[in-house]
Amino acid sequence: MTTAAVVLAAGAGSRFGGGKLLAVLHGRPILAHVVATARAAGLDPIVVVVPPTGELDGLDLGVARRVTNPNPAEGLSSSVRLGLRALELDDAVEAAAIMPGDQPLVRPDVIAGLLAALDASPATPFVVPRYAADGAPNPIVARRSIWRLADELAGDRGFGPVLAAHPELVRFVAVDGANPDIDTPDDLARLLEPADRARDVS
């Protein structure tokens, strides 16, 4: 099965104070971690939904395709729609992994497990992880047959409300560890190694 990635990177990151996805964790920007994981997991193509401000223009994302969200203030839902629409013309793509750009600890092995579960459940349109440590539900993998449900999304929510309302459409996959969001500078500081913290202070 050919599975693409939609990386959501158009948010303002206001709780972080701006520039969140360019903040460095373990030697590279937060967003670069997410794109690298998508690539390592074999997701192709990779679509990154970016803001109209140009703040991410200088970031090397390799072969990832950038799609600009002209109205990111409409919320996360608008970026989900734009990312999936960018994939619709590629008939080879059968599913998409929807990946928040502020979750740099997302792992290729988790994505591989989700894709295996999707292959094993041909009648199930969504496959979602459930992390043991924090119950995080990302990335969501959605079959092409269900993408049009994105047209019903609103505000700063992705497919979460749809999944809650229609559990029969979802296969959950238990995985170990956690997949935290980076919303504030304190969130980032908690993920830094002691040596990284020392360099950051100096």
Secondary structure, DSSP 8 states (H G I E B T S, - for coil): --EEEEEE-----TTTTS-GGGSEETTEEHHHHHHHHHHHTT--SEEEEE-TT-TTTTS--TT-EEEE-S-GGG-HHHHHHHHHHHHTT-TT--EEEEEETT-TT--HHHHHHHHHHHHH-TT-SEEEEEETTT----SEEEEGGGGGGGGG--TT--SHHHHHH-GGGEEEEEESS------SHHHHHHHS-HHHHHHHH-
